[in-house]
């Protein structure tokens, strides 16, 4: 259930400094995705699902920030 892993990652990435540090230590985006257990398509689907669930602008902004941060890795 890779989509579930992507959703969990998005929820956790906003608060977990250790998770973000481990992401920075990956050699490549492909290596990171393999370690996390999902691909970019599943990540995009998870972002969309989380954005649909947002009830405030601030929640949506946080999800968008995680998306942008992840794209820079």
PDB file of N, CA, C and O in Angstrom:
ATOM      1  N   UNK A   1       0.832  -1.168   0.000  1.00  0.00           N
ATOM      2  CA  UNK A   1       0.000   0.000   0.000  1.00  0.00           C
ATOM      3  C   UNK A   1       0.888   1.246   0.000  1.00  0.00           C
ATOM      4  O   UNK A   1       1.030   1.923   1.018  1.00  0.00           O
ATOM      5  N   UNK A   2       1.471   1.529  -1.139  1.00  0.00           N
ATOM      6  CA  UNK A   2       2.418   2.625  -1.270  1.00  0.00           C
ATOM      7  C   UNK A   2       1.742   3.986  -1.111  1.00  0.00           C
ATOM      8  O   UNK A   2       2.356   4.921  -0.597  1.00  0.00           O
ATOM      9  N   UNK A   3       0.513   4.108  -1.535  1.00  0.00           N
ATOM     10  CA  UNK A   3      -0.192   5.380  -1.387  1.00  0.00           C
ATOM     11  C   UNK A   3      -0.352   5.710   0.099  1.00  0.00           C
ATOM     12  O   UNK A   3      -0.222   6.869   0.492  1.00  0.00           O
ATOM     13  N   UNK A   4      -0.623   4.734   0.897  1.00  0.00           N
ATOM     14  CA  UNK A   4      -0.722   4.929   2.343  1.00  0.00           C
ATOM     15  C   UNK A   4       0.602   5.388   2.937  1.00  0.00           C
ATOM     16  O   UNK A   4       0.625   6.224   3.840  1.00  0.00           O
ATOM     17  N   UNK A   5       1.704   4.844   2.431  1.00  0.00           N
ATOM     18  CA  UNK A   5       3.023   5.270   2.891  1.00  0.00           C
ATOM     19  C   UNK A   5       3.280   6.726   2.512  1.00  0.00           C
ATOM     20  O   UNK A   5       3.858   7.480   3.296  1.00  0.00           O
ATOM     21  N   UNK A   6       2.858   7.118   1.329  1.00  0.00           N
ATOM     22  CA  UNK A   6       3.037   8.499   0.884  1.00  0.00           C
ATOM     23  C   UNK A   6       2.215   9.452   1.743  1.00  0.00           C
ATOM     24  O   UNK A   6       2.696  10.525   2.109  1.00  0.00           O
ATOM     25  N   UNK A   7       0.999   9.079   2.064  1.00  0.00           N
ATOM     26  CA  UNK A   7       0.145   9.914   2.914  1.00  0.00           C
ATOM     27  C   UNK A   7       0.766  10.052   4.307  1.00  0.00           C
ATOM     28  O   UNK A   7       0.814  11.147   4.868  1.00  0.00           O
ATOM     29  N   UNK A   8       1.233   8.953   4.846  1.00  0.00           N
ATOM     30  CA  UNK A   8       1.864   8.980   6.165  1.00  0.00           C
ATOM     31  C   UNK A   8       3.113   9.872   6.131  1.00  0.00           C
ATOM     32  O   UNK A   8       3.362  10.632   7.067  1.00  0.00           O
ATOM     33  N   UNK A   9       3.886   9.775   5.061  1.00  0.00           N
ATOM     34  CA  UNK A   9       5.091  10.605   4.922  1.00  0.00           C
ATOM     35  C   UNK A   9       4.729  12.086   4.914  1.00  0.00           C
ATOM     36  O   UNK A   9       5.382  12.885   5.584  1.00  0.00           O
ATOM     37  N   UNK A  10       3.705  12.455   4.170  1.00  0.00           N
ATOM     38  CA  UNK A  10       3.297  13.861   4.083  1.00  0.00           C
ATOM     39  C   UNK A  10       2.879  14.382   5.452  1.00  0.00           C
ATOM     40  O   UNK A  10       3.254  15.488   5.842  1.00  0.00           O
ATOM     41  N   UNK A  11       2.111  13.592   6.172  1.00  0.00           N
ATOM     42  CA  UNK A  11       1.663  14.001   7.503  1.00  0.00           C
ATOM     43  C   UNK A  11       2.844  14.127   8.463  1.00  0.00           C
ATOM     44  O   UNK A  11       2.876  15.030   9.299  1.00  0.00           O
ATOM     45  N   UNK A  12       3.795  13.235   8.343  1.00  0.00           N
ATOM     46  CA  UNK A  12       4.924  13.198   9.265  1.00  0.00           C
ATOM     47  C   UNK A  12       5.996  14.221   8.911  1.00  0.00           C
ATOM     48  O   UNK A  12       6.668  14.732   9.807  1.00  0.00           O
ATOM     49  N   UNK A  13       6.172  14.529   7.651  1.00  0.00           N
ATOM     50  CA  UNK A  13       7.258  15.404   7.203  1.00  0.00           C
ATOM     51  C   UNK A  13       7.144  16.818   7.756  1.00  0.00           C
ATOM     52  O   UNK A  13       8.160  17.488   7.941  1.00  0.00           O
ATOM     53  N   UNK A  14       5.954  17.273   8.018  1.00  0.00           N
ATOM     54  CA  UNK A  14       5.776  18.613   8.539  1.00  0.00           C
ATOM     55  C   UNK A  14       6.271  18.792   9.969  1.00  0.00           C
ATOM     56  O   UNK A  14       6.561  19.914  10.386  1.00  0.00           O
ATOM     57  N   UNK A  15       6.370  17.713  10.716  1.00  0.00           N
ATOM     58  CA  UNK A  15       6.700  17.819  12.133  1.00  0.00           C
ATOM     59  C   UNK A  15       7.975  17.097  12.555  1.00  0.00           C
ATOM     60  O   UNK A  15       8.524  17.389  13.617  1.00  0.00           O
ATOM     61  N   UNK A  16       8.446  16.171  11.751  1.00  0.00           N
ATOM     62  CA  UNK A  16       9.538  15.287  12.158  1.00  0.00           C
ATOM     63  C   UNK A  16      10.872  15.736  11.563  1.00  0.00           C
ATOM     64  O   UNK A  16      11.141  15.509  10.383  1.00  0.00           O
ATOM     65  N   UNK A  17      11.703  16.375  12.389  1.00  0.00           N
ATOM     66  CA  UNK A  17      13.003  16.865  11.913  1.00  0.00           C
ATOM     67  C   UNK A  17      13.925  15.723  11.528  1.00  0.00           C
ATOM     68  O   UNK A  17      14.696  15.846  10.577  1.00  0.00           O
ATOM     69  N   UNK A  18      13.857  14.609  12.255  1.00  0.00           N
ATOM     70  CA  UNK A  18      14.709  13.456  11.949  1.00  0.00           C
ATOM     71  C   UNK A  18      14.381  12.883  10.568  1.00  0.00           C
ATOM     72  O   UNK A  18      15.276  12.490   9.821  1.00  0.00           O
ATOM     73  N   UNK A  19      13.110  12.841  10.246  1.00  0.00           N
ATOM     74  CA  UNK A  19      12.696  12.349   8.929  1.00  0.00           C
ATOM     75  C   UNK A  19      13.250  13.253   7.839  1.00  0.00           C
ATOM     76  O   UNK A  19      13.766  12.766   6.833  1.00  0.00           O
ATOM     77  N   UNK A  20      13.150  14.546   8.027  1.00  0.00           N
ATOM     78  CA  UNK A  20      13.668  15.478   7.024  1.00  0.00           C
ATOM     79  C   UNK A  20      15.181  15.353   6.895  1.00  0.00           C
ATOM     80  O   UNK A  20      15.714  15.410   5.786  1.00  0.00           O
ATOM     81  N   UNK A  21      15.881  15.182   8.021  1.00  0.00           N
ATOM     82  CA  UNK A  21      17.333  15.003   7.979  1.00  0.00           C
ATOM     83  C   UNK A  21      17.698  13.762   7.177  1.00  0.00           C
ATOM     84  O   UNK A  21      18.624  13.791   6.366  1.00  0.00           O
ATOM     85  N   UNK A  22      16.972  12.675   7.405  1.00  0.00           N
ATOM     86  CA  UNK A  22      17.273  11.440   6.684  1.00  0.00           C
ATOM     87  C   UNK A  22      16.995  11.605   5.182  1.00  0.00           C
ATOM     88  O   UNK A  22      17.664  10.989   4.352  1.00  0.00           O
ATOM     89  N   UNK A  23      16.018  12.430   4.847  1.00  0.00           N
ATOM     90  CA  UNK A  23      15.748  12.694   3.431  1.00  0.00           C
ATOM     91  C   UNK A  23      16.914  13.432   2.787  1.00  0.00           C
ATOM     92  O   UNK A  23      17.272  13.149   1.643  1.00  0.00           O
ATOM     93  N   UNK A  24      17.509  14.377   3.512  1.00  0.00           N
ATOM     94  CA  UNK A  24      18.643  15.141   2.985  1.00  0.00           C
ATOM     95  C   UNK A  24      19.860  14.262   2.760  1.00  0.00           C
ATOM     96  O   UNK A  24      20.700  14.585   1.920  1.00  0.00           O
ATOM     97  N   UNK A  25      19.975  13.167   3.484  1.00  0.00           N
ATOM     98  CA  UNK A  25      21.146  12.309   3.406  1.00  0.00           C
ATOM     99  C   UNK A  25      21.079  11.304   2.262  1.00  0.00           C
ATOM    100  O   UNK A  25      22.045  10.575   2.036  1.00  0.00           O
ATOM    101  N   UNK A  26      19.986  11.248   1.551  1.00  0.00           N
ATOM    102  CA  UNK A  26      19.860  10.314   0.438  1.00  0.00           C
ATOM    103  C   UNK A  26      20.729  10.766  -0.727  1.00  0.00           C
ATOM    104  O   UNK A  26      20.936  11.960  -0.943  1.00  0.00           O
ATOM    105  N   UNK A  27      21.227   9.795  -1.467  1.00  0.00           N
ATOM    106  CA  UNK A  27      22.106  10.089  -2.595  1.00  0.00           C
ATOM    107  C   UNK A  27      21.355  10.674  -3.779  1.00  0.00           C
ATOM    108  O   UNK A  27      21.894  11.508  -4.508  1.00  0.00           O
ATOM    109  N   UNK A  28      20.129  10.248  -3.974  1.00  0.00           N
ATOM    110  CA  UNK A  28      19.348  10.725  -5.116  1.00  0.00           C
ATOM    111  C   UNK A  28      17.861  10.632  -4.772  1.00  0.00           C
ATOM    112  O   UNK A  28      17.471   9.999  -3.791  1.00  0.00           O
ATOM    113  N   UNK A  29      17.057  11.269  -5.591  1.00  0.00           N
ATOM    114  CA  UNK A  29      15.599  11.235  -5.393  1.00  0.00           C
ATOM    115  C   UNK A  29      15.086   9.811  -5.563  1.00  0.00           C
ATOM    116  O   UNK A  29      14.212   9.372  -4.815  1.00  0.00           O
ATOM    117  N   UNK A  30      15.623   9.087  -6.541  1.00  0.00           N
ATOM    118  CA  UNK A  30      15.199   7.705  -6.779  1.00  0.00           C
ATOM    119  C   UNK A  30      15.517   6.824  -5.575  1.00  0.00           C
ATOM    120  O   UNK A  30      14.711   5.980  -5.182  1.00  0.00           O
ATOM    121  N   UNK A  31      16.699   7.030  -4.994  1.00  0.00           N
ATOM    122  CA  UNK A  31      17.103   6.271  -3.819  1.00  0.00           C
ATOM    123  C   UNK A  31      16.168   6.579  -2.644  1.00  0.00           C
ATOM    124  O   UNK A  31      15.756   5.677  -1.914  1.00  0.00           O
ATOM    125  N   UNK A  32      15.843   7.848  -2.474  1.00  0.00           N
ATOM    126  CA  UNK A  32      14.943   8.252  -1.398  1.00  0.00           C
ATOM    127  C   UNK A  32      13.559   7.643  -1.587  1.00  0.00           C
ATOM    128  O   UNK A  32      12.979   7.117  -0.637  1.00  0.00           O
ATOM    129  N   UNK A  33      13.029   7.710  -2.792  1.00  0.00           N
ATOM    130  CA  UNK A  33      11.709   7.148  -3.062  1.00  0.00           C
ATOM    131  C   UNK A  33      11.684   5.645  -2.805  1.00  0.00           C
ATOM    132  O   UNK A  33      10.703   5.111  -2.286  1.00  0.00           O
ATOM    133  N   UNK A  34      12.763   4.973  -3.169  1.00  0.00           N
ATOM    134  CA  UNK A  34      12.838   3.530  -2.931  1.00  0.00           C
ATOM    135  C   UNK A  34      12.837   3.238  -1.423  1.00  0.00           C
ATOM    136  O   UNK A  34      12.168   2.309  -0.970  1.00  0.00           O
ATOM    137  N   UNK A  35      13.582   4.028  -0.655  1.00  0.00           N
ATOM    138  CA  UNK A  35      13.620   3.835   0.801  1.00  0.00           C
ATOM    139  C   UNK A  35      12.257   4.115   1.435  1.00  0.00           C
ATOM    140  O   UNK A  35      11.848   3.432   2.374  1.00  0.00           O
ATOM    141  N   UNK A  36      11.560   5.126   0.912  1.00  0.00           N
ATOM    142  CA  UNK A  36      10.268   5.492   1.480  1.00  0.00           C
ATOM    143  C   UNK A  36       9.153   4.536   1.068  1.00  0.00           C
ATOM    144  O   UNK A  36       8.143   4.426   1.762  1.00  0.00           O
ATOM    145  N   UNK A  37       9.328   3.848  -0.052  1.00  0.00           N
ATOM    146  CA  UNK A  37       8.368   2.829  -0.466  1.00  0.00           C
ATOM    147  C   UNK A  37       7.233   3.325  -1.344  1.00  0.00           C
ATOM    148  O   UNK A  37       6.180   2.690  -1.405  1.00  0.00           O
ATOM    149  N   UNK A  38       7.427   4.447  -2.027  1.00  0.00           N
ATOM    150  CA  UNK A  38       6.431   4.937  -2.978  1.00  0.00           C
ATOM    151  C   UNK A  38       7.143   5.671  -4.113  1.00  0.00           C
ATOM    152  O   UNK A  38       8.330   5.983  -4.021  1.00  0.00           O
ATOM    153  N   UNK A  39       6.395   5.941  -5.185  1.00  0.00           N
ATOM    154  CA  UNK A  39       6.984   6.646  -6.326  1.00  0.00           C
ATOM    155  C   UNK A  39       6.377   8.049  -6.437  1.00  0.00           C
ATOM    156  O   UNK A  39       5.503   8.414  -5.650  1.00  0.00           O
ATOM    157  N   UNK A  40       6.836   8.823  -7.404  1.00  0.00           N
ATOM    158  CA  UNK A  40       6.386  10.216  -7.536  1.00  0.00           C
ATOM    159  C   UNK A  40       4.904  10.301  -7.866  1.00  0.00           C
ATOM    160  O   UNK A  40       4.230  11.226  -7.411  1.00  0.00           O
ATOM    161  N   UNK A  41       4.391   9.380  -8.629  1.00  0.00           N
ATOM    162  CA  UNK A  41       2.964   9.375  -8.945  1.00  0.00           C
ATOM    163  C   UNK A  41       2.123   9.193  -7.701  1.00  0.00           C
ATOM    164  O   UNK A  41       1.110   9.868  -7.518  1.00  0.00           O
ATOM    165  N   UNK A  42       2.545   8.285  -6.854  1.00  0.00           N
ATOM    166  CA  UNK A  42       1.830   8.049  -5.595  1.00  0.00           C
ATOM    167  C   UNK A  42       1.967   9.250  -4.661  1.00  0.00           C
ATOM    168  O   UNK A  42       1.033   9.589  -3.934  1.00  0.00           O
ATOM    169  N   UNK A  43       3.132   9.888  -4.686  1.00  0.00           N
ATOM    170  CA  UNK A  43       3.319  11.089  -3.871  1.00  0.00           C
ATOM    171  C   UNK A  43       2.373  12.195  -4.334  1.00  0.00           C
ATOM    172  O   UNK A  43       1.739  12.856  -3.512  1.00  0.00           O
ATOM    173  N   UNK A  44       2.279  12.394  -5.638  1.00  0.00           N
ATOM    174  CA  UNK A  44       1.378  13.416  -6.183  1.00  0.00           C
ATOM    175  C   UNK A  44      -0.081  13.102  -5.833  1.00  0.00           C
ATOM    176  O   UNK A  44      -0.846  14.002  -5.487  1.00  0.00           O
ATOM    177  N   UNK A  45      -0.458  11.837  -5.925  1.00  0.00           N
ATOM    178  CA  UNK A  45      -1.824  11.437  -5.553  1.00  0.00           C
ATOM    179  C   UNK A  45      -2.090  11.711  -4.075  1.00  0.00           C
ATOM    180  O   UNK A  45      -3.171  12.169  -3.706  1.00  0.00           O
ATOM    181  N   UNK A  46      -1.103  11.430  -3.240  1.00  0.00           N
ATOM    182  CA  UNK A  46      -1.250  11.660  -1.806  1.00  0.00           C
ATOM    183  C   UNK A  46      -1.368  13.156  -1.508  1.00  0.00           C
ATOM    184  O   UNK A  46      -2.153  13.557  -0.648  1.00  0.00           O
ATOM    185  N   UNK A  47      -0.598  13.975  -2.207  1.00  0.00           N
ATOM    186  CA  UNK A  47      -0.689  15.429  -2.038  1.00  0.00           C
ATOM    187  C   UNK A  47      -2.095  15.895  -2.400  1.00  0.00           C
ATOM    188  O   UNK A  47      -2.710  16.664  -1.661  1.00  0.00           O
ATOM    189  N   UNK A  48      -2.593  15.434  -3.524  1.00  0.00           N
ATOM    190  CA  UNK A  48      -3.937  15.817  -3.962  1.00  0.00           C
ATOM    191  C   UNK A  48      -4.980  15.406  -2.931  1.00  0.00           C
ATOM    192  O   UNK A  48      -5.881  16.183  -2.613  1.00  0.00           O
ATOM    193  N   UNK A  49      -4.862  14.198  -2.412  1.00  0.00           N
ATOM    194  CA  UNK A  49      -5.818  13.718  -1.415  1.00  0.00           C
ATOM    195  C   UNK A  49      -5.761  14.572  -0.152  1.00  0.00           C
ATOM    196  O   UNK A  49      -6.795  14.882   0.441  1.00  0.00           O
ATOM    197  N   UNK A  50      -4.560  14.948   0.254  1.00  0.00           N
ATOM    198  CA  UNK A  50      -4.431  15.767   1.458  1.00  0.00           C
ATOM    199  C   UNK A  50      -4.969  17.177   1.231  1.00  0.00           C
ATOM    200  O   UNK A  50      -5.558  17.766   2.136  1.00  0.00           O
ATOM    201  N   UNK A  51      -4.772  17.721   0.033  1.00  0.00           N
ATOM    202  CA  UNK A  51      -5.294  19.056  -0.266  1.00  0.00           C
ATOM    203  C   UNK A  51      -6.822  19.066  -0.251  1.00  0.00           C
ATOM    204  O   UNK A  51      -7.431  20.036   0.201  1.00  0.00           O
ATOM    205  N   UNK A  52      -7.436  18.005  -0.737  1.00  0.00           N
ATOM    206  CA  UNK A  52      -8.899  17.917  -0.756  1.00  0.00           C
ATOM    207  C   UNK A  52      -9.446  17.903   0.678  1.00  0.00           C
ATOM    208  O   UNK A  52     -10.534  18.419   0.933  1.00  0.00           O
ATOM    209  N   UNK A  53      -8.705  17.323   1.595  1.00  0.00           N
ATOM    210  CA  UNK A  53      -9.156  17.218   2.985  1.00  0.00           C
ATOM    211  C   UNK A  53      -8.964  18.511   3.783  1.00  0.00           C
ATOM    212  O   UNK A  53      -9.530  18.655   4.867  1.00  0.00           O
ATOM    213  N   UNK A  54      -8.180  19.442   3.264  1.00  0.00           N
ATOM    214  CA  UNK A  54      -7.883  20.672   4.003  1.00  0.00           C
ATOM    215  C   UNK A  54      -9.153  21.505   4.187  1.00  0.00           C
ATOM    216  O   UNK A  54      -9.970  21.649   3.277  1.00  0.00           O
ATOM    217  N   UNK A  55      -9.284  22.044   5.397  1.00  0.00           N
ATOM    218  CA  UNK A  55     -10.439  22.872   5.710  1.00  0.00           C
ATOM    219  C   UNK A  55     -10.080  24.345   5.862  1.00  0.00           C
ATOM    220  O   UNK A  55     -10.958  25.205   5.911  1.00  0.00           O
ATOM    221  N   UNK A  56      -8.780  24.627   5.937  1.00  0.00           N
ATOM    222  CA  UNK A  56      -8.351  26.015   6.051  1.00  0.00           C
ATOM    223  C   UNK A  56      -7.226  26.286   5.048  1.00  0.00           C
ATOM    224  O   UNK A  56      -6.577  25.373   4.537  1.00  0.00           O
ATOM    225  N   UNK A  57      -7.030  27.551   4.798  1.00  0.00           N
ATOM    226  CA  UNK A  57      -5.947  27.962   3.908  1.00  0.00           C
ATOM    227  C   UNK A  57      -4.598  27.540   4.488  1.00  0.00           C
ATOM    228  O   UNK A  57      -3.710  27.130   3.740  1.00  0.00           O
ATOM    229  N   UNK A  58      -4.433  27.632   5.794  1.00  0.00           N
ATOM    230  CA  UNK A  58      -3.172  27.295   6.436  1.00  0.00           C
ATOM    231  C   UNK A  58      -2.834  25.811   6.266  1.00  0.00           C
ATOM    232  O   UNK A  58      -1.676  25.458   6.044  1.00  0.00           O
ATOM    233  N   UNK A  59      -3.837  24.951   6.368  1.00  0.00           N
ATOM    234  CA  UNK A  59      -3.604  23.525   6.163  1.00  0.00           C
ATOM    235  C   UNK A  59      -3.163  23.255   4.730  1.00  0.00           C
ATOM    236  O   UNK A  59      -2.232  22.484   4.497  1.00  0.00           O
ATOM    237  N   UNK A  60      -3.823  23.883   3.783  1.00  0.00           N
ATOM    238  CA  UNK A  60      -3.465  23.705   2.378  1.00  0.00           C
ATOM    239  C   UNK A  60      -2.069  24.251   2.104  1.00  0.00           C
ATOM    240  O   UNK A  60      -1.308  23.668   1.332  1.00  0.00           O
ATOM    241  N   UNK A  61      -1.741  25.354   2.729  1.00  0.00           N
ATOM    242  CA  UNK A  61      -0.413  25.951   2.557  1.00  0.00           C
ATOM    243  C   UNK A  61       0.676  25.027   3.072  1.00  0.00           C
ATOM    244  O   UNK A  61       1.735  24.910   2.456  1.00  0.00           O
ATOM    245  N   UNK A  62       0.427  24.370   4.194  1.00  0.00           N
ATOM    246  CA  UNK A  62       1.411  23.438   4.747  1.00  0.00           C
ATOM    247  C   UNK A  62       1.635  22.254   3.794  1.00  0.00           C
ATOM    248  O   UNK A  62       2.774  21.835   3.584  1.00  0.00           O
ATOM    249  N   UNK A  63       0.569  21.726   3.231  1.00  0.00           N
ATOM    250  CA  UNK A  63       0.699  20.616   2.281  1.00  0.00           C
ATOM    251  C   UNK A  63       1.476  21.078   1.038  1.00  0.00           C
ATOM    252  O   UNK A  63       2.326  20.345   0.532  1.00  0.00           O
ATOM    253  N   UNK A  64       1.192  22.269   0.556  1.00  0.00           N
ATOM    254  CA  UNK A  64       1.909  22.809  -0.605  1.00  0.00           C
ATOM    255  C   UNK A  64       3.391  23.017  -0.287  1.00  0.00           C
ATOM    256  O   UNK A  64       4.247  22.783  -1.141  1.00  0.00           O
ATOM    257  N   UNK A  65       3.693  23.449   0.921  1.00  0.00           N
ATOM    258  CA  UNK A  65       5.093  23.633   1.315  1.00  0.00           C
ATOM    259  C   UNK A  65       5.831  22.302   1.346  1.00  0.00           C
ATOM    260  O   UNK A  65       6.988  22.227   0.933  1.00  0.00           O
ATOM    261  N   UNK A  66       5.182  21.260   1.829  1.00  0.00           N
ATOM    262  CA  UNK A  66       5.809  19.931   1.835  1.00  0.00           C
ATOM    263  C   UNK A  66       6.046  19.475   0.397  1.00  0.00           C
ATOM    264  O   UNK A  66       7.089  18.895   0.097  1.00  0.00           O
ATOM    265  N   UNK A  67       5.104  19.729  -0.477  1.00  0.00           N
ATOM    266  CA  UNK A  67       5.264  19.367  -1.892  1.00  0.00           C
ATOM    267  C   UNK A  67       6.468  20.084  -2.501  1.00  0.00           C
ATOM    268  O   UNK A  67       7.280  19.466  -3.190  1.00  0.00           O
ATOM    269  N   UNK A  68       6.581  21.384  -2.244  1.00  0.00           N
ATOM    270  CA  UNK A  68       7.696  22.152  -2.793  1.00  0.00           C
ATOM    271  C   UNK A  68       9.026  21.696  -2.194  1.00  0.00           C
ATOM    272  O   UNK A  68      10.014  21.561  -2.915  1.00  0.00           O
ATOM    273  N   UNK A  69       9.056  21.459  -0.888  1.00  0.00           N
ATOM    274  CA  UNK A  69      10.270  20.983  -0.219  1.00  0.00           C
ATOM    275  C   UNK A  69      10.707  19.659  -0.831  1.00  0.00           C
ATOM    276  O   UNK A  69      11.887  19.459  -1.119  1.00  0.00           O
ATOM    277  N   UNK A  70       9.762  18.767  -1.025  1.00  0.00           N
ATOM    278  CA  UNK A  70      10.095  17.446  -1.561  1.00  0.00           C
ATOM    279  C   UNK A  70      10.610  17.556  -2.990  1.00  0.00           C
ATOM    280  O   UNK A  70      11.496  16.799  -3.387  1.00  0.00           O
ATOM    281  N   UNK A  71      10.075  18.471  -3.753  1.00  0.00           N
ATOM    282  CA  UNK A  71      10.529  18.631  -5.138  1.00  0.00           C
ATOM    283  C   UNK A  71      11.963  19.164  -5.210  1.00  0.00           C
ATOM    284  O   UNK A  71      12.653  18.955  -6.208  1.00  0.00           O
ATOM    285  N   UNK A  72      12.406  19.842  -4.165  1.00  0.00           N
ATOM    286  CA  UNK A  72      13.768  20.385  -4.141  1.00  0.00           C
ATOM    287  C   UNK A  72      14.815  19.378  -3.701  1.00  0.00           C
ATOM    288  O   UNK A  72      16.011  19.619  -3.861  1.00  0.00           O
ATOM    289  N   UNK A  73      14.386  18.264  -3.154  1.00  0.00           N
ATOM    290  CA  UNK A  73      15.347  17.252  -2.699  1.00  0.00           C
ATOM    291  C   UNK A  73      16.109  16.633  -3.838  1.00  0.00           C
ATOM    292  O   UNK A  73      16.954  15.765  -3.616  1.00  0.00           O
TER     293      UNK A  73
END
